[in-house]
Amino acid sequence: MVASHLADVLSKLQPLNSDHASVVSMNLFVALLCASIVIGHLLEENRWMNESITALAIGLCTGVIILLTSGGKSSRLLVFSEDLFFIYLLPPIIFNAGFSVKKKQFFRNFITIMLFGAVGTLISCTIISLGVIKFFKEMDLGSLDMGDFIAIGAIFAATDSVCTLQVLNQDETPLLYSLVFGEGVVNDATSVVLFNAIQSFDLTNTSPGIALEFIGKFLYLFVASTMLGAAVGLVSAYIIKTLYFGRHSTDREFALMMLMAYLSYIMAELFYLSGILTVFFCGIVMSHYTWHNVTESSRITSKHAFATLSFVAEIFIFLHVGMDALDIETWRFVNDRRGTSIIVSSVLLALVMAGRAAFVFPLSYLTNLANKSPSDKISFRQQIIIWWSGLMRGAVSMALAYNQFTRGGHTQSHLNAIMITSTITVVLFSTVVFGLLTKPLIRFLLPHSKVTTSMLSEQSSPKSITTPFLGSAMDSFDDSPKGVHRPSSIRALLTTPTHTVHYYWRKFDNAVMRPMFGGRGFVPFVPGSPTERSEQNLSQLH
């Protein structure tokens, strides 16, 4: 009955470019989003499932139904577009990650996160690129040049931070959550920056000069993107602090915050920088300064609105990936070479696992050598979980693969079709299989994680139900200042660099930044704000 009704609906989608067809497609897609949220809620306590896998499964089932009812012509309601992903869906997810990050925990592990996210991604990309050069040439797949090989390395070096957020639990494993998520954001940014740098270079003739220029371009994109995000965040804080928007309308405050956040991402794209890094650090700066400059009603609104937009975008992505995995046009290209596609997928999956192992364990060893405190060391069991949790690949890999191997969302050759289908296979297998097994693996390796995890005692602010990452958005850089002492020597600076930088940052922040840009403790009451009204009511009662 449902299938026949869906067939009637799909028959009305012709021609596909009509306005009514678009309306029908959007209606069905929004209904599927609602179904994903409801079913994900019902399966919340399930040991194996999470919302990512639920949306992916619903997308796959819907794709099968559409494929059957359309006579094998199509399996999707919307054409996958990297522009849709990078311009509209990814920004709210990454911004909310920066906006809701527990900054103290993030920056305490900042060196480790940057090692894993930046250096580790480069190592993984190198391993995967060398692997595909060796195996693909032996398989005689076709005309792939050096740029294609390095692009494949960047594509499959991108972990799926969205799915990892829902697999790990902050309350059970806060240290692992902090490391894996922080690495995930930096990893995505590094992969995209690396991919964009590859597109701007002619790598057919490599030389030491081109390699140095490539490294310089990469570092420029990384640093410039971070500085742009911080600058936009500071500008938003200064405007709201100086003009007191809350006097007249809290709606204007929230609207300005939201638009400035998106502006940072669009400006990064305008200047050919990394929008992911820019909007992430914009979110961190906004949560440290701008959020404290608005009225209490705007704080509540912004916190939950940003989390909701991120949540819906995540569900949208996995639902879309599930339906797009059955794209009949792409699979027809490899119909006569299914064995080749399976072998390529297996090789890529093996290289992904090897590439991740090549940096997680060595870099963890180096981190443990630098950390003198036993509570800050990463145990071997925790290293296994970090390695396993980062094996999942998702929408970033899909979007980069479509960018590299399709034109306008359509494949042009057998080789391109093989790379697209192989990417789809790796994404589905890693998300479903590794995602399903991550929770049982954590329970097996860390049966008493609430006791053994070193950072559990540092949780400060209450956790928002709608914000899955690192609790409240607004814990400050200077939480628990008693634990940070003034360094007494150069040796102290070298042995405890994170704590030392934290100490001097607090002094600079309190003396220069907060008086200029606002923040906790430096913002006067706005007339008519909820805080002032509540204090007036209390004074009247007394």
MOVEN-V545507 format. One record per residue. N is the residue number from 1. RES is the residue in one letter. PHI is phi as a letter, one per 30 degrees, with the letter a starting at -180 (NA if undefined). NEAR is the number of other C-alpha atoms within 10 Angstrom. Layout:
n=[N:N]
res=[RES:RES]
phi=[PHI:PHI]
near=[NEAR:NEAR]
//
This chain:
n=[1:2:3:4:5:6:7:8:9:10:11:12:13:14:15:16:17:18:19:20:21:22:23:24:25:26:27:28:29:30:31:32:33:34:35:36:37:38:39:40:41:42:43:44:45:46:47:48:49:50:51:52:53:54:55:56:57:58:59:60:61:62:63:64:65:66:67:68:69:70:71:72:73:74:75:76:77:78:79:80:81:82:83:84:85:86:87:88:89:90:91:92:93:94:95:96:97:98:99:100:101:102:103:104:105:106:107:108:109:110:111:112:113:114:115:116:117:118:119:120:121:122:123:124:125:126:127:128:129:130:131:132:133:134:135:136:137:138:139:140:141:142:143:144:145:146:147:148:149:150:151:152:153:154:155:156:157:158:159:160:161:162:163:164:165:166:167:168:169:170:171:172:173:174:175:176:177:178:179:180:181:182:183:184:185:186:187:188:189:190:191:192:193:194:195:196:197:198:199:200:201:202:203:204:205:206:207:208:209:210:211:212:213:214:215:216:217:218:219:220:221:222:223:224:225:226:227:228:229:230:231:232:233:234:235:236:237:238:239:240:241:242:243:244:245:246:247:248:249:250:251:252:253:254:255:256:257:258:259:260:261:262:263:264:265:266:267:268:269:270:271:272:273:274:275:276:277:278:279:280:281:282:283:284:285:286:287:288:289:290:291:292:293:294:295:296:297:298:299:300:301:302:303:304:305:306:307:308:309:310:311:312:313:314:315:316:317:318:319:320:321:322:323:324:325:326:327:328:329:330:331:332:333:334:335:336:337:338:339:340:341:342:343:344:345:346:347:348:349:350:351:352:353:354:355:356:357:358:359:360:361:362:363:364:365:366:367:368:369:370:371:372:373:374:375:376:377:378:379:380:381:382:383:384:385:386:387:388:389:390:391:392:393:394:395:396:397:398:399:400:401:402:403:404:405:406:407:408:409:410:411:412:413:414:415:416:417:418:419:420:421:422:423:424:425:426:427:428:429:430:431:432:433:434:435:436:437:438:439:440:441:442:443:444:445:446:447:448:449:450:451:452:453:454:455:456:457:458:459:460:461:462:463:464:465:466:467:468:469:470:471:472:473:474:475:476:477:478:479:480:481:482:483:484:485:486:487:488:489:490:491:492:493:494:495:496:497:498:499:500:501:502:503:504:505:506:507:508:509:510:511:512:513:514:515:516:517:518:519:520:521:522:523:524:525:526:527:528:529:530:531:532:533:534:535:536:537:538:539:540:541:542]
res=[M:V:A:S:H:L:A:D:V:L:S:K:L:Q:P:L:N:S:D:H:A:S:V:V:S:M:N:L:F:V:A:L:L:C:A:S:I:V:I:G:H:L:L:E:E:N:R:W:M:N:E:S:I:T:A:L:A:I:G:L:C:T:G:V:I:I:L:L:T:S:G:G:K:S:S:R:L:L:V:F:S:E:D:L:F:F:I:Y:L:L:P:P:I:I:F:N:A:G:F:S:V:K:K:K:Q:F:F:R:N:F:I:T:I:M:L:F:G:A:V:G:T:L:I:S:C:T:I:I:S:L:G:V:I:K:F:F:K:E:M:D:L:G:S:L:D:M:G:D:F:I:A:I:G:A:I:F:A:A:T:D:S:V:C:T:L:Q:V:L:N:Q:D:E:T:P:L:L:Y:S:L:V:F:G:E:G:V:V:N:D:A:T:S:V:V:L:F:N:A:I:Q:S:F:D:L:T:N:T:S:P:G:I:A:L:E:F:I:G:K:F:L:Y:L:F:V:A:S:T:M:L:G:A:A:V:G:L:V:S:A:Y:I:I:K:T:L:Y:F:G:R:H:S:T:D:R:E:F:A:L:M:M:L:M:A:Y:L:S:Y:I:M:A:E:L:F:Y:L:S:G:I:L:T:V:F:F:C:G:I:V:M:S:H:Y:T:W:H:N:V:T:E:S:S:R:I:T:S:K:H:A:F:A:T:L:S:F:V:A:E:I:F:I:F:L:H:V:G:M:D:A:L:D:I:E:T:W:R:F:V:N:D:R:R:G:T:S:I:I:V:S:S:V:L:L:A:L:V:M:A:G:R:A:A:F:V:F:P:L:S:Y:L:T:N:L:A:N:K:S:P:S:D:K:I:S:F:R:Q:Q:I:I:I:W:W:S:G:L:M:R:G:A:V:S:M:A:L:A:Y:N:Q:F:T:R:G:G:H:T:Q:S:H:L:N:A:I:M:I:T:S:T:I:T:V:V:L:F:S:T:V:V:F:G:L:L:T:K:P:L:I:R:F:L:L:P:H:S:K:V:T:T:S:M:L:S:E:Q:S:S:P:K:S:I:T:T:P:F:L:G:S:A:M:D:S:F:D:D:S:P:K:G:V:H:R:P:S:S:I:R:A:L:L:T:T:P:T:H:T:V:H:Y:Y:W:R:K:F:D:N:A:V:M:R:P:M:F:G:G:R:G:F:V:P:F:V:P:G:S:P:T:E:R:S:E:Q:N:L:S:Q:L:H]
phi=[NA:d:d:d:d:d:d:d:d:d:d:d:d:c:d:d:c:d:d:d:d:d:d:d:d:d:d:d:d:d:d:d:d:d:d:d:d:d:d:d:d:d:c:e:d:d:d:c:d:b:d:d:d:d:d:d:d:d:d:d:d:d:d:d:d:d:d:d:d:c:i:i:d:a:b:b:c:b:d:d:b:d:d:e:d:d:d:c:c:d:e:d:d:d:d:d:d:d:d:c:d:d:d:d:d:d:d:d:c:d:d:d:d:d:d:d:d:c:d:d:d:d:d:d:d:d:d:d:d:d:d:d:d:d:d:d:d:d:d:h:d:l:d:c:c:d:d:d:d:d:d:d:d:d:d:c:d:d:d:c:d:d:d:d:e:d:d:d:b:d:d:d:b:d:d:d:d:d:d:d:d:e:d:d:d:d:d:e:d:d:d:d:d:d:d:d:d:d:d:c:b:c:c:d:b:d:a:e:d:d:d:d:d:d:d:d:d:d:d:d:d:d:d:d:d:d:d:d:d:d:d:d:d:d:d:d:d:d:d:d:d:d:c:h:e:d:d:c:a:d:d:d:e:d:d:d:d:d:d:d:d:d:d:d:d:d:d:d:d:d:c:h:c:c:d:d:d:d:d:d:d:d:d:d:d:d:d:d:c:e:e:d:c:c:d:d:d:d:d:d:d:d:e:d:d:d:d:d:e:d:d:d:d:d:d:e:d:d:d:d:d:d:d:d:d:c:e:d:d:d:d:d:d:c:e:c:b:d:d:d:d:d:d:d:d:d:d:d:d:d:d:d:d:d:d:d:d:d:c:d:d:d:d:d:d:d:d:d:d:d:d:d:d:e:d:c:d:c:d:d:d:d:d:d:d:d:d:d:d:c:d:d:c:b:d:d:d:d:d:d:d:d:d:d:c:b:b:i:i:b:d:c:a:d:d:d:d:d:d:d:d:d:d:e:d:d:d:d:d:d:d:d:d:d:d:d:d:d:d:d:d:d:d:d:d:b:d:b:d:d:c:d:d:d:c:d:d:c:d:c:c:d:c:d:d:d:c:d:c:h:i:d:d:c:d:c:d:c:d:h:d:d:d:c:c:d:d:c:a:d:d:d:d:d:d:b:d:d:d:d:d:e:d:d:d:d:d:d:d:d:d:c:d:d:d:d:c:i:k:d:j:b:c:d:d:d:e:i:d:e:d:d:d:d:d:d:d:d:d:d:d:d]
near=[6:8:12:10:11:16:19:13:15:19:13:14:19:10:10:13:9:11:11:14:19:15:12:15:19:14:13:15:20:12:11:19:21:14:15:25:17:13:15:20:14:10:15:13:10:10:11:16:19:21:23:25:26:23:28:25:20:21:29:24:16:21:24:19:18:23:20:15:21:16:10:14:13:20:28:26:23:13:15:22:15:20:11:13:18:18:16:13:19:22:25:26:25:26:29:30:30:25:29:26:28:26:25:18:21:20:19:18:18:18:14:20:24:17:22:26:26:22:16:25:31:22:20:27:28:17:21:31:26:15:21:21:17:11:14:15:13:9:12:9:14:11:8:14:12:16:19:20:20:22:26:24:30:29:27:31:33:32:31:25:28:28:24:23:21:17:24:24:17:21:17:20:22:24:21:22:22:27:20:25:28:25:26:26:25:25:30:27:26:28:29:25:26:27:21:20:18:20:14:10:15:11:17:10:8:12:10:8:9:14:13:11:13:18:14:12:18:19:15:14:22:21:14:16:31:22:15:23:29:21:17:25:28:21:15:26:27:19:16:23:23:13:9:20:20:24:15:13:12:20:14:14:25:24:13:16:23:17:11:19:26:21:16:29:29:19:19:22:17:11:12:14:26:30:30:29:34:34:37:31:27:33:30:26:23:29:28:26:28:27:29:23:33:28:26:16:15:22:20:12:15:20:22:17:16:20:26:17:15:25:20:16:21:22:24:22:23:27:26:25:25:27:28:23:25:23:22:15:15:24:20:13:19:21:13:11:13:15:11:15:23:16:13:24:22:15:18:24:24:13:23:27:17:17:27:25:22:16:21:21:17:12:18:21:17:12:17:17:11:14:15:12:9:10:12:17:17:20:14:13:13:19:18:16:20:24:20:20:31:28:25:27:29:24:25:27:25:26:20:24:24:23:15:18:19:18:10:11:15:16:20:13:13:19:17:22:24:26:23:24:24:23:28:25:20:26:27:23:16:20:24:21:12:19:27:17:17:18:19:14:16:23:12:11:14:18:13:13:16:16:13:13:20:18:18:17:10:12:18:13:13:10:17:16:11:15:21:20:27:26:21:20:28:22:22:17:19:18:15:11:11:7:9:17:12:13:17:9:8:8:10:13:15:12:13:14:15:16:19:18:16:20:19:14:15:16:12:12:17:17:11:11:16:19:13:17:25:25:24:16:11:16:16:10:16:17:14:13:18:14:14:14:12:12:11:11:10:10:9:8:7:5]
//
